[in-house]
Amino acid sequence: MMKFIRRSLYLKFLLGYLLFGVAGFLAVSTLSARLTESYLIKSRARTLYDEANLIAAAYSGVYDGKALPLQSAYPQLEAVSTYLRAEIWIMDKNGAIVIDSAHSWDGRTIPDFDPTATGNRSYTVGSYFGSFPETVLSVSAPITGNYRTYGYVVIHLRMNYVREDAMQILNLVYISYGIVFLLSLTFLFIFHFAVYRPLAAITEGARQFADGNLTHRIPVRSEDEMGYLATTMNGMAEKLARLEEDERRFIANVSHDFRSPLTSIKGFSEAILDGTIPPEQREKYMRRVIAESERLSKLTENMLRLNTLNPGQTLHRSVFELNALIRATAESFEPQCKAKHIHISLLFAEEQSFVYADALRIQQVLYNLTDNAIKFSPENSEIEIACTEHRNRMEISVSDSGIGIPDEDLSRIFDRFFKGDRSRGQDKMGAGLGLAIAREVMLAHGESLEATQRTEGGSRFVFTLPKADEKNLRH
């Protein structure tokens, strides 16, 4: 519904924009026509008036109060008339036309001639006292001599010429307006395809994600900021979907891991109480109950520890001897190693290696990595724990020759809720939290923990620790 409303609003905006463009064109064309014609009338009137004054000044000196022979003015008047595309009259003060450049009004008298009819303007627009069947622009200049007015120079320009010039200017205005409108439409279409459609798709994607549809994907059609935003949101949806799937898998795994020992505890306890288990075997099964209880306690402790770990947690850093910590951790796995005939090989680059870190947390990392290696190593195999120096840091690696890590699981092996499918058949005693805890501890130290496949088979986990410097050693 919201999508339909947004689309309807956008269509209304487009329709309004087109209507605005058409209305703007009509308004501009009407106003421009009037303004252009008014401007051209005044401009042409000034030009004609200046020319009339020049002609009047040229011939005013020949007047001596009598009729003057002005026939010699024809050639010049005809030339000026042709240049101005106008008709030039020389009239006496009574309205009689002495000379007409077109030779059509010679000797005629203008009825009702009134030289003061123009008022304070230098021009008139009309038929000039009914002399023309069409509208003309007329200007007049007096011919004076000896402080007297003897006649007038009148120039007529047909308004058709003015309108033709105005139309040429208006055509330029219309073309310019059309170009601007087309450019604005082009910008609007670019905005539609480059901004609106991607933004609408991103908005729809955000709505789908908010509604829980994490399988929806926003189409990525460009590599600009919009494309980057769409890609980022798709990646966010993938991570959320993965997190949701991991949470479901985690709940299923934890439920399975809790159900198994609870079932054993309940079954053994009921068997002891109802006498199914004979008295001489009760101690054996009570130890099984205790073992299952310890398993539940360990699982719960790991889950709580994982939730309290974060990269900004407070660490109790101190200087300690790393080789001794590795030996102690390896020795704690002696029963498990004997049961599977696994040999742990320790390789140290130096007799003693001092590091500055939280010893208890690092021991937990070593314990989890070693425990993981033993779980996934076959019988009669070897686990190698090596400690070497690399760029003023100590590099610790735990390598096994087990089933290895599938390529598709390498990028997720440290996820909190991740547990590979292969581990379900091999490790029914855990919930896949050991590696996640190890990674969180190393992130809290500002160090990395990486997993790789060994070419000879098995997997290798590597992390680094800062060496203790002189300042740390004094403390």
N, C-alpha and C positions, 0 to 999 in steps of 0.2 A: 504494500500500500504506500509506504513512504517513498519507494522507488518510483511509483507511478506519479506521486505528487511532485517529486523533484523533477521528473521528466516533463510533466505538464507545465511547471513553472518555467523551465528552460525553454520550452516551445513558445510559451507566452512571451518570454524575453526576446526570442528571435523574431516573432511576429511583430512585437512592439518596435524592435529595432528597424525592421523593414518599413513599417508604417511611418516611423520617425524619419527615415531616409527619404521616403516619397513626399511626406508633408514638408520636410525641410527643402527638398528640391523645388516644390511648388512655391513655397514662401520666398526662397532665394531668387527664383526666376522672376516672380512678380515684382518683388522689391528691386531687383537688379535692373529690370526693364525700365521701371520708372526713373530710378536714379541715373541710369546710363543715358536715357533720352534727355532728361533734364540737364545733365552735365554737358552732353554734346550740343544741345541748343545754346546754352550759355557760351560754350567754347567757340562754336561756329559764329555766334552773334558777335563776340569780341573780335574774331578774325575779320569778319565782314565789315564791322564798324571801323576797325583800323584801316582797312582798304578803302572804305568810302571816304574817310577823312583825308587819306592821301590823294585820292582823285579830286576831292573838293578843294584841297589846298593847291593842287596843280592848276586848277582852272579858275580859281576865284580872282586872280590878279588881272584877268583880261576884262573883267567887268568895269564899265565906266558909267553905268546907269542906263545904257541903251541895250537893245538886242545885240547879242554877240554871235559871231560866226563860229559855232562849235563843231562844224562838220568834220574838222580835222581830227576830232577826238575818236572817231569811229575805230580806226585800226587798234589803238591802244585799249579801248574799252572791250573790243572783241577778244583781244588776247587775254585780258584780265578775266573776262567773262568765261572764257574757255578754261582757264586755269582754276577758277573758283567753282566751275560748274553752276554758275549763277547767271541771272539776267540783271543788267545794270541799266538804270534809267537816270537821265539828267532832266530834272523838272524845274519849271519856274515856280515862283512862290504862289501862283494861283492853281497849281496842279496840272498844268499843261506839260506833256512829255515832249521835251525838245529833242532828245536823243534816246534811242532804245538800241541796246547792243544786239538785240535779236531782230531789229527792223520791223517789228510787228505792231508797235505802239506809237510810232513816230507821229507827232501832230495831234494825238488824242489827249483828251483832258479827263482826269480822274474825278468822277462826281463825288461830291461831299468830301473833298480832300481836306484833311485837318492835320497839319504837321505836329500839333500838340497832343494827338490822340495816344501816343505812346506813354505819356506821363513822364515819370522819372526813369523809365527804362529806355534803353537804346534800341530795342527791337520789339517787334510784334509777331505773333504767330496767328495766321488766319488767311483770309482771301484778299487782304489789303484793299479794303473798301469795295469788295465785290469784283476786283479786277481779275481774279484767277478762279477757275472752277475747282481747284484743289488747294490744300493747305500749303502755305509757303512761310518761310522765315524771312522777314523783311527788316532791314536796318536803313537808316537815313542819316546823312550828314549835311549840314547847311553849307551852301556856297556863299561866302561873304566877301565883301569888298567895301572899303571906305566906311566901315562900321555899319554896313547895311547888308541884309540878307536878300540875295537875288534869286536863289533857287536851292535845289536840294539834289544830292546824289543818293539815289535809292537802289539798294542791291537786294534782289529776291533769290532765295535758295529754296528749292522744292524740299518739303519735309520728307519726301520719299528717300532722298539722298541721306538725310540725317538718320532716318530709320534703318537704312541699309548699313550705315556705319555702326549704328547701335547694335544691329543684329550680329555683325562680325565680332564686336566686343562680347556680346552675350554668348555667342558660340564658344568663345574662349572660356567664359565663365562656366558654361554648361559642361564643357569638356573637362575643365579643372575639377568641377564638383563631381562629375562622373568618375574621374580618376581617383579622387579622394575617397568617394563612396566605395569604389571597387577595392581600393587598398584597405579600407576599413573592413569590408566583407572578407577580404583575404586574411586579414589579421584575426577576424572573428572565427573563420574556419580553422586557421592555425591554432587559435586558442581552444577551439572545440576538440580538435584531434590531439593536440599536444598537452593540454591542461585539463579540460573539462572531462573528457572520456576517461583518461587515466585516473583522475581524481575521483570520478564517480565509481570506477572499478575498485579503487582502493577503499572508498567509503563502503561500498557493498561488501568487499572482503572483510573489512573491520566488523561490519554488522554480522556477517556469517560467523566470524571467529567468536564474537561476543555471544552468539546464540549457541555456540558449542560445535559448530560444523567445521572442524579442523581439517577436513579433507578438501575443503574449497581452496582453489588456488587463483590468485589474481594474475590475469594475463600480463606479461611483460613484453611491451612492444618497442621499447627504446632503451638506450643506455644512459639517459640523462638522470636528473634528480628524481623524477617521477619513477623511472624504471628502477633506480636504486632503492627507492622507498618500497615499491611493490616487491622487489626481490627480498628486501629485509623483512617485510611482513610475511612473505611466504616462508622464509626461513624461520621466523618466529612461530608460525603455525606448525611447521614440521617439528620444531623442538617441543612445542606444547603437546602435539600429538604423541611424540616419542615419550615425553615425560608422563603423559596420561597412560600410555601403554606400559611404560616401566613401572608406574605405580600399581597398575592392575597385576602385572607380573610379580611385583614385589609382594603385594598382598597375598597372591596365590602361593608364592614360595614360602612366605612367612607362615601362612596358614598351614601349609603342608609340614613345615619344619616344627611348628608348635603342636600340630595334631599327632605327629608320630611319637614324640616322647610322652605327651599327655596320655595317649592311648596305652603306651607301655606302662606308665606309672599306674594308671587306673586298673589295667588288667592284672599286673603283678600284685597290686594292693588287694584287689578283690580275691585273687587266688590265695593269697596268704590268709586273708580273713575267713574265707569259707573252707579252708583246709585242703584245697586242691593241691597246693604245694606242701609236701611233707616237711615236718619240723627240721630235719637235717639239711634241707636245701633252702630254708628261709633266708639264711645269711647271704647266700649267693644271690638270690633275687632281690634282697634288700639293697645289696651293693649295686645291682642294676638300676633299682629305683633311684638311688643316690646319684648314680652316673647320669641318668636321664634328667634329674633335677639340676645337676651342675650344667648340663648341656643347655637347658632352658635358661638358666641364670646367665650363662655366657652369651647366649643369643640376645637376651634382653639388654645385657650390659653393652654389647656392641651397637645395638640399635640406639640406645640412649647416648652413647659416646659419639656416634655419627651425627646425631642431631645437635650436639653441643659444639662440634668442631666447626671452625670457620677460619678463613685466612687471617682475620684480625685478632684471633684469640691471644690471650696472654701466655707466653711460654716461659718456663723456668730454665733459661739458658745457663750453661756452665761449661767449664772445660773438663773433658773426660777422655779416657783412653779408648779409642774406638775398637782396636783389635780385641781387647779384653771383653768388650760388650758383645762383639760378634761371636767369640768363643763361648761365652756364657749362654747366648741365645741358641747356638747350635747344640750345646750339650743338653739343653732342656728338651730336645726332640729325640733323645737317644731311644726311648721306648718305641716310638713310631718308626724310627729308622730300622730298629732290630726286627720289628714285625714285618717290614716289607723288604728287608735286606738291602737297604739304601745306605750308601756311604756319602757323608758330607765332607767335601774337600775344601780346606781353607787356604787361600792364597793371599799373603800380605806382602806389599812392596817394601815395608819397613817393619822393624821389630815393634815399634810403638808409633801410633798415629794419634795425635791429640787434635780434637775438633771442639768447636764452640757451638753447642746446640742443647736442646732439651733431651737429656739422656733417656728419661722414661718414655718419651714419645718416639724417639729413634729406635729404642728397643722394641716398641710396639710395631713399628714399621718392619723391622727385621723379622720379628716373630710372624707377622701376617704373611710376608713374602715367602719365608721359609715354609710355613705351614701350607701355603698354596702350592709351592713346588713339590712338597711331599705328597699332597693329595693327587696331583696330576702326573706323578712319575710312576713308571711301572716298577715292578719288583726287580731286584738285582741291578739297579741303576745308580747313577752318581749325580749329586747336586754340588755345584761349585759356588762358593761365596768368595768373592775377590774384593780386595781393597787396594786401590792404586791412587797415586797422586796425579792430578791433571789440572794444569793451570792454577796452581796454588789452592786447589780444592781437592778434597778426598772424594773419589768416585767409588761407590759401593755397588756391586752387581750380584744378583742371585740368578743362577742359570740352572735349568733342569733339562732332562732329555725325555720329557713326557710327550703328551699328544699335541702340544703347541696351542697356539691361538689362531682361530680362523681369521683370514684377512678382513672379513666383514665385521669382526668383533674387535679388532685392534683399536679403532677409534672410540669404542664404547666400553672397553674393559674396565675403566675406572669409574663409570657412572654409578651413582648411588644405588639404583634399583636394578642394575643390569646383572643378569646371570645367564651365561651362554647355555644353549640347549645341551651341549656335550657334558656340561658339568652336572646336569640333573642325573645322568646315568652314573657318574663317577663320585660325586660328592653329595650325599644325601644328609650330611651333617651340618650344612651351612646354608646361609641365605644370600650369599654373594656380597657380603659387606666388608670383608677384609681388605680388598684392594681399594675400595672407596675410602675407607678410613686411612689407609696408608697415603693415598694421594692428598687428602685433606690435611694430614699432618705435615707433609712436605710443602704444601702451599702456604701453611701457616709459617713455616721457616723461610719462605721466599725462595724455595728450591723446586726443582722439577723431579717428576717420577715418570719414566718412560718404559714402555714395553715393546719388545721386538721379537721377531721370529729368528731362531737360530738356523743357519744353513744345514747343520748336521741333525736338526730335529730338536723339538722342544722350544722353550721360550726363555727370554732373558729380561730381567727387570733391573733398571739402573737408576740410582739417585745420587745426588752430590751433597756434600756438607762443607762448610767453610773451615779451613784449618785454623787452629788457635794461634793468634799472633802473640807478640810479647806483652801487649797490653792485657789480653785475656789471661795469659799465663800468670801474671802478677796477682790476678784476682782468684 
